[in-house]
Amino acid sequence: MVPPKPDQHRFLGRQAILDQKMDLYGYELLFRAGRVNAFCGDPEDATNQTIDCCLSMIACSSYKRLFVNCTRNALVNMSVKLLPSRTVVLEILEDTPADAELVRACKELKRCGFRLALDDFSPHDPKAELLELADYVKIDFRALGPEARREVYGIFRSKKVTFLAEKVETLADVHIAQAEGNTLFQGYFHSRPEIIAEAHISPSQSVYLQLFATLAECPMDERKVERLLLMEPSLCYRLLRVANSAAYGFRHRISTIQEALHAVGQDAFRKLVSLVITSKLSHSGVDMDSQQAVERACFCESLAPVLRENPAELYMVGMLSMMDRMLKIPMKQLLSLISVDSEIQQALLGSVKGLGRALELCRYHEHGGDTQGLTHPDAFIHDSTAYYFEALLKAGSTLHQA
């Protein structure tokens, strides 16, 4: 029996936190090992994976406040400093001892702009040293009765903290929590945690995307390109193999990235690297997606004189326009992983102006154009059909050489 393919996604749970007007205030992020909506696993590993997901997932850059559970090691080792301090609230778990090392770490994190929350605080919580550092205190309504909650409020009476009532399951609980002085609310009365999934990007794929972004720069940063290529040995090998093929006909052997760049020139090198990366991402040499990426790149580049745009940027727009499909991730997520010019971003996100004109024309021809009775999207380039068929021929020749 063929074993099931592993799920190529990673997961986070998130539960909404509401303010007094019942508007969204933020989310608590919860580690999830898979699509089952419950925690399982090692807390240390859970924290590390949540931090990793938080850094890359779109959901983590879309909201003002994200509460993240942190183990003692994550705080003391300062791995949480990878997170954006303007967005993230660090939750100190109830079973974390407030020793001198932890207190020093929390003070440093506060200096760096992070806000701290004491999770599941109780009257007998051994965290007296952290009381002055807390910005939020989370009150577990299922674990603490009215008397215990009053004790907690009394401990913080002279301190400037925000009380967050968690595990409030009914509107009646919310009203009680409001009357007691809580201004934030989290629990089943509003929603259970929901699972959000993100397609996993491997380290090598991340390098490829960074290379695409660097190749799109004009002028190209040769040192940065070389540094990124050297991070992926298999890519270097394939690139040098192509550079030494009969297609280029060099009399001497090309043995370094710099030699390949200087031998073929920046423009040809940009295309060579793009082609090699695209075929690597396809997992099966030249498949339909990689072929379409090269066709789009050739077509967009060919329109540079007509559109009066940079040909290198147009080439990269065509190439990158297929990466979301090849990597099976949304285009917004892809663009969050790389840094490209804003005009390239706009084109990839659907703008039909500037660089996006070429991509829109390409899609028009891919869908049959005039033969399907489609409306031509650009009145100023009536002869785009000729450009498109020339691009198909050029792409075929390029792919054959590779």
N, C-alpha and C positions, 0 to 999 in steps of 0.2 A: 504494500500500500504506500502511495506517495505521501510523505509527511506534509502537514499543512504549512503553508508559507507563513513566516513570522509577520506579525502586523508591523508594517513600516511606518508606524506613527508613534508619537509620544503624547502623553496625556496629562492634563491638569483638571482638577475639579475646581470650581469657583462657586462661592456662595455670596449673594448680594448682601451688602450692608446699607441700610436705609437711614436717612436722617429723620428729624421730627415731622417733616412734611411728607414723609414716606417717599421722598425722592432718592434716587440712587446716590450714595455717598462714595462707595467703593466696593471692592471685593476682597474676601479672604481667599487666597489660593491654597488648594489642598492637593497633596501628592496623590496620584492615581497610577497604579502599575499597568492598568489596561482599561477596558471599557466598563468594568464592574465599578459601580459608584460607591466604593468603600475603600478605606485605607488598609493596605497590607504591606508588610516589609519592614526593613530596618529604618528607624527614624533618621539616622545620620545620612544614609543613602537617599532617603526621601527628601531631606532638606537640600542636598546637593543637586538632585535632579530637578527639584522645583526651581532652584536658582537658575540652573541651565535653561530650563523651559522659559522661565520668566524673561531671560535675556533676549530670547529670539522670537517668542510667540507674539503675534500681532495684538492679541487681547491685552498684553501686558504694557503696551504703549498707548492704549486708547482711553485710559481712565486716570483720574487724578490720584487715587489712593489704592494701593494694593497691600493687604496685610499678609505677611509671609511668616509661617512658623519657623523658628530657628533653634537649632540645638546649641548646646554650650560650645562645642567645637567650632561651629560655623561662626559664632560671635567672636570667640577668642582668637581663632585663626584668621579672622577678618575676611573670609571668603565672601561674606555678605556685602563687602564694599564694591563688588562687581556690579551690584544692583544700583539703579538710579535713586539717589537719596531724596530727590524732589518728589518721587512717586511712591516709594516703598516705606511701609511701616513694619518694623521688625518686632515680631511677637516673641517674647521670652516665655518659654513653656513653664507650666506650673511646677514641674518636677526638677527644674534647673536650680542647683544650689548657687546662691549669690555670694560666691567667694571673692577674695580680693582681685584675682585675675579677671574674673568676669566683670566686676565693677569697673576696673580700669578699661577694659575693652568697650564697655557700654558708654563710658565717658568719651572715649575717642570717637566712637560712632556718632555720638551726639554732636561732637565738634565738627564732624564731617557732614552734618545736616540731616542725619537720619532721625526719625521719630520712633519712640519705643512704646510697646504695649505690653502690659503684664497680663498674661493669659490665665483665665480661670482663677483669679485672685480670691483668696479666702482670708478670714480673720487671723488664721494661724500660719499664713504664708511666711516662710523664712526669707523674705526678700526685703527686709527693712532698709538695707543699704541702697536699694534701687528706687525707693519711693520718690526721692527728689528728682530722679531722672525720667520718670514715667510721663508720657504724654497721654496715653490711653490706659484705662483699666477695664478689662473684660470681666463681666459678672455672669457666671453660669447659673441661669435661672432653674435649671433642673437639679443642680447639685446643692445650691444654697437656699435655705428657707428665708422667710422675711427677717427673722432675728439676726441671722448671720449676715445678710445683706446690709442691714443697718449698721452692723459693726464695721463692715468694709467702708461704707460711706463715711463713717466717723473717722476712720484712719486717715482719709484723704481730705477731711473738711478744710484744712488750711492750705491745701495744695491745689495747683491749677492743673487739673486733669479732666479728660473727657471720659465719661462712663459709657461703656458699650454693653448693652444687655444682649447676651447670646443665648441660643437655645430657647428662645421665646416661641411658643408653638401656636398661640392663639392671639386674637386681637385683645382679649381680656388681659393676657400676659403683657402685651405691649402697653396698655393703659396703666397697669400697675407699675411697669418699669418707668414710664414717663413720670408718673406721680412721685416716684422715688428719686428722680433726678437724672435718669439716663437720657441721653440725647441721640444715641445711635442704637440700632436694633438689627439683630441678625437671627434668623431662625426659620422654622418650617411654616410659621404664620404667613410668610411671604413666598418662600421657595426652598426646595431642597437644592443641595449642590448640583450643578450641571457639569457635565464633562465636555471639555473642549479638546479637540485633537489637532495635531499639527504633523504634517508629513515630515519624516526625519531626513535631515540633510547630513550626509556623511562628511567627515573632514575633507576628503579629497574633492567632493562636489563643492564644498564651500570655497576651496582654493580655486576651482575652475571659475566659479562666479566672480571671485575677486579679480581673477585674470581678465575676464570679460570686461569688468569695470575699468581696469587699468588700460586695456587695449583701446577702450573708447575715448581715452584722453588724447587731446591734441595740443602740444606734442606728447608723444608717448614717453612715459618714464621708464627708460630702458633698464635701469638698476632694479626698479620695483618689479618689473616683468620677470627679470632673471631670478630674483629672490623667490618669487612665487612659484616659478617653474621648478626651481630646485627643491621646493617643498614636496613635490610629487614626482619621484624618480621614474615611475612608469610613463608619465606624460613626457618627461625629458627624453626618455629612450625612444618613444614613438615619434616625437618631433624631430630628433636627429636622424632617425631612420628615413622619414619622409624627405628631410632636407638633403639626404645623400642618395635619394632615388634618382633614376634616370630622368625623371621629369624636370629636374633642375640642371642636370648635366655639368656639375662642378668637377673640375679636373683633380682637385685635391680633396681629401676627406674632411668633412665638417665634424669637429669633435667637441665643440662647446656651444653653449647657447649664444654667446656673444658673436662667435664666428658665423653662426647661422643668421643672426640678425643683420650683421654688417654685409654678409654675402648677398642676401636677397633684398635688403632695404627695408625700411620701416613699414611701408604700406604692404608689401608682399608678406613680410613676417607677421604682421597683424592678421592677415587672412590665413596664413599657414597655421598659426597657433589656434585661431578660431575654429578652423576645420578639424584639427586634431582633437580639440576639446569636445566639439560637438559629436564627433564619432565615438569618443570615449563615453560620453554621457548616454549615448543610445544603447550601450551595453551589447550591441550586436553588430558592430561595424556601421555600415551605412544603412539605416532603416528609413522608413517613410518620414519620420519626424526630422531626423538629421538632414535628409535630402531637402525637405521643405524649408528648413532653416537656412541652408545654403542658397536655395532659390530666392528666398525673400531677401537675403543679404545682397545677392547680386543685383536683383531688381531695384531695391532701394538705392543702392550705390549708383546705379546707372542713371538715376534721375537727378543726381547732384547738380549737374550744370543747369538743368531746366528749373529746378527748385531753388537754385542758388544757396544750397546748403553744403555743409562739410561732408565729403564722401565717406570719410572714416566713421563719422557719427551715424550716417545713414546705414552703412554696412552693419554696424553694431546693433542698430535698432532692429534690422531684419533678423540677425542672429538671435538676439535676446528675446524676440517676440515668441519664440518657440520653447524657451527654457521652462516656462511654467508647465507646459504640457509634458515635456521630457522628464522633469523632476517631480511632476504630480503635486505641485504646490500652487497656491494662488499667486497671481502676479504681484499683489501688494506685499505678500510675504517675501517673495523673491527680491523685490526692490528694497525691503528692509534689511536684507543681508548684504547688499552691495551699495557702493556709493557711485552713482553716475550723475551726469549733468541733468539739471531739472528739465531741459527740453527733451532729453531721451526718456526720462521718467514719464513725462506727460504723453509722449507718443505711445509708450508701452501701456499706459493706463487708458488709452482710447481717444486721446485728442486727435482731431482731424486737421489741426493747424500745424505749421512748421514742419518738423520731421515726421509728424503723424500723417501728413498728406501722402507720403510714399507708401506707408504701411496700409493705409486705407485703400489706395489704388491696387496694391498687391492682393488684398483680400477680395476686392472686386473681381479681379481676373481669376483668382483661385475658385470663386463660386460660379464661374462661367461667363461673367461679363455680359457682353452684347448678345452672346448666343442664348443666354437665359432671359434676355429682356430686362436686365437690371439697369437702373439709372446710373450713368457714369458719375462718379463722385467728385470729379475735378474738371471743370469746364475749360481750364487753361492747358490741359495736357490731353488733347483728343487722340494723339497717336501713341498712347501708352501701351496699346496691344503689341506694337513692334518692340518696345522696350521689354515687355514681359517675355515674349518668345526668345529674344536674344539672351535674356537672363537665364531662361531654362537651358538653353544650349551651353551657356558659359558655366552654369552650375554643374551640368552633366560632365563637362570636360574637367572641371576642377575636382569633382568627386572621383572621376576615373584616374586622375593623376595620384590621388591619395591612396 
